[in-house]
């Protein structure tokens, strides 16, 4: 009896894990990555593939993947995000844009950093600035860019892209800014540039 009272809760917990634990499989040329997520709805399927993704190539558009793949995409979006396919696609389109920016295609960072050949130690910090300060500044510049954006009424995809941008680049920057100001307080030029950043980006302060 004791054995049964122990096993039943364990089986129940295992069943819940099975129903609500999912993995997004992303296929590349020579490997497959698996991203864990909590399902928005219970299902028996554990591994999902997003048919608009093709690993190392650009994002596929829903109108180009066929009816069956669109059904698969709709099911994936519902379980993964509880979103309709249009908004779900916008999430991956935003990720594609960020990947393009990192690859140097229509780089948003150029707005802040200037031409690479002119200012390779961008964005405006003195040559020899520590890498952790530069990494913070580049990420925080993008955070501030998205925080200053205001989509027009009805621009749902742009609103979602802005929300994703803020969620990607802003978290942790307030704490990191305070840490860097303390760490490099003896370096006047760095301190002066860090002083240009607000201390409350994550609490809705001005960009």
N, C-alpha and C positions, 0 to 999 in steps of 0.2 A: 504493500500500500504506500509506504514511504517512497518507494521507487517511482510509482505512478505519479504521486503528488509533485515530485521533482521533475519528471520527464515532461508532463503536460505543459507547465509554464515555459519550459525550454523549447518545446515544439511550437508553442504559440508565438514566442519571441522570434524563432527562426522563420515562421510563416510571415510575420509582419515585415521582417527584413527582406524576405523574398519579394513581397508585394510592393514595397516602397523603396527598395534600393535599386538603382539603375546605373548603367555605364553607357556613355556615348563613345562609340568606336569610330576612330578617324583613321582611315587607311592612307598610307603613304606608299611610295614606290617599293620600299624594302622593309617596311614595318607597319605596325598598327598601334596607335595610342588609344588608351582608354581613360575617359574622364568620368569620375564618379559624380553622381547627382542623386538627390532625393526626389522621387517621383511626386508629382502633384496629384496623381490619381493612382490607385493600386492597379497593378497588372501582373500577369504571369511572366511577361517578357522582361528579361534582365538586361540584355545588350541591345542597344538601338544604334542604327546608322542613319545619319542625316543625309538624304540623297542630294541636297544642294551643295554639299561639300565634296571636293575631289582631292583632298590631301594637299598636294604641292601645286595645284593649278588654281586659277581664279574661281570664284563662286559661280555655281550654275544658277541660272534663273529658272523659277518654277515653270514658266511656259515652255521651257526647252527640255524638261526631264520626263515628260509623259504622264499619263493619267495614274498609272499604278504607283509611280514614284511620288506623285503629288499626294495620293492617299497616305502613303508611308510618311511623307513629310508632315501632313496634318496630324497624324497619330503621334508622331514624335514630338511635335510642338505642344500638343495638349498635355502629354505626360511630362515633358521636360520643363515647360514654362507656364502651362495653362494659358497659352496665347493662341490667337487665330494665326493662320499661316503668314499673313501679311506682316504683322508686327514681329512674329518670330523670325521671318526672313530679315527684317531690319536689324535684328541683333547681330546676325552673321555678316550683314553688309557693313555694319559699323566695324566689326572686327577685321574685315577685309580691308577697309580703308586704313585702319591703324597699321595693318601689316604693310600696305603700300607705302605709308608714310615712313615706316622703319626701313623699308627698302629704298627710300629716296624718290618714290614716284609721287609727284604732287605733294611734297612734304609739307605738312603743317608746321613742322619745327622751323622751316626756313623763315617763317614770319618772325620768329623770335631770335634765331641764331644768326641770320644773315648768311651770305654766300660762304660755303665751306672753305674755299681757298683763301678768303679774306680773314675769316675769324674762326680758325679751327678749334679754338679753346672756348667757343661760345658757351653761354649767351652774355657777352659783355663783361665777363669776369677777367681779372688780370691773368696773364700767362703764368702757368704754374699753380693755378688754383687747384686744391685737392679734388680728386675725382668724386668723392661723396658729395661735395658741394655742387659740382656741375650736374651730377645725376639728379640731385634734389631740384635744382633750378629748372632743368629741362622738363621734369615731370610736373613741377608746380606751375610752370608757364602754361602747359597744356590744361592743367586743372583750371587755372584762371580763365583760359580761353573759353572753355565749355561753360563755366559759371557765368560768364558775361553774355552768353548767347541767349536769345529769346526767340523761340520758334513762332511763326505766324499761326493764328488760329486755324485748326484743321491739319496742321503739319504733324501728324502723329508719328511718322517715321523719324522726322528730324527731332521731335521731342524725345523720342526713345533713344536716339543716338546721343543727344546731349546728356540724358540721364546716365547712359552707359559710360560716356566720357568722364563724367564726374565720379562715377563709381570706380572707374579704372585708375584715374590719376590723382584723385584728392585724398583718399583715406591714408592717414598716418602722416600727412605733410605738416600739420600743426605741431605735432610732437617732434618730428624730425627737424623742423625749423628751430624750435627752442633748443634742441640738442646741439645743432650746428652753431648757433649763436654763442652758446657757452663754450663749445670746443674751440672755436676759432676767434674768440673775442679779442685775442691779442693781435690779429691781423686786420689792420684798419681798412684796407680796400675791400676785403671779403665781408667784414662786418658792415660796411657802408652799403654794399649791394644787398646783403641779406635783410637789412633794415627796410628795403623797399617792399618786402613781402608782408602782407597782413598776417596776423597771428591767429585768425579765426576762420580759415577757409571752410573747415568742416562744420562750423556753427553758423554759416550763412553770412560771414563778413564780406566786405566789398573786395572784388578781385584786385 
